[in-house]
Amino acid sequence: MRILILGGSGFVGRVLASTAVSAGHHVTVFNRGHREPVPGVETLTGDRLTGDGLAALGTGTWDAVVDTWSAGASPVGTAAALLAGRAGHLTYVSSRSVYRWLAAQPLSEDSPLADLDDPGYAGDKLRGERATEAFGGPVLLARAGLILGPHEDIGRLPWWLDRLHRGGPTLAPGPRELPLQYIDVRDLALFILDNVGTSGAVNVVGESGHATMGSLLDAANTVTGGRAELRWTDPEPILAAGVEPWTDLPIWLPPGESHDFMHRADVSKALAAGLRCRPVTETVADTWSWLSGLPGAAPQRADRPAVGLDPELEAKILGIG
């Protein structure tokens, strides 16, 4: 196939491009050219936020287009309209954040959606979904959940790996058996490529409990050398100390409505469409291999806040400060 990826140099776009190249597809990426391109791709340069920023896409045809844009919706609609009639299929990498916060569980593709005028990320992604209507052809809305794996530029799994590699007594937020729901970025890429031609919304995330906090942190501790002494701690003292779930302690949400919203979605539609998820041990090991091979710190998106727990607060909770 001839595939156009709008993005193609960051986390999801980069892995999608390299996966498509490895599968023998002809891949064109369109981005601002600020990062080293994936080997084997054709690169078109432009800035979607400028008036003539899509000029490089003025000609050409593709079998499939994947849009990884994750900010305001206007650029999604502009690109979709420009490519209408010149591409056979469009995938928009959306998010499960489009669902109404704390909607009844389990979340399915038919669950209530956020308000269209929501000023935050949920509204941006929902408006992005609506903007794809300008494409006029088949559109897959890939509603991804928590995305982990090599090249992550949000910092969630990299923070845990770095923390465990540092070693010593380490706050492990419980319970150990708390189920997680996420998608390895490479499995997301394979699903998108395998579902070119599919229309509609799909929750593209693994099954709840495919991993737990225990299996994730045990795997991370193993690959980083077993330096950490995991001290499993109930949620109550962690929250009482002012720790922010998800940001101070990435990935973790204590049991309750917020956890279930993020980690208990119905993914039967994705599984029926061929989604397969690799073991958490593979995701963790490959992320550490990538991370430890970097010449410096892991990449960090400028539009997302840094994550991770202050060492002094961690020590205080553990009673070692």
Summary of the structure (lengths in Angstrom):
residues: 321
radius of gyration: 19.9
end to end distance: 57.5
largest distance: 63.4
contacts: 1056
relative contact order: 0.14
helix: 36%
strand: 21%
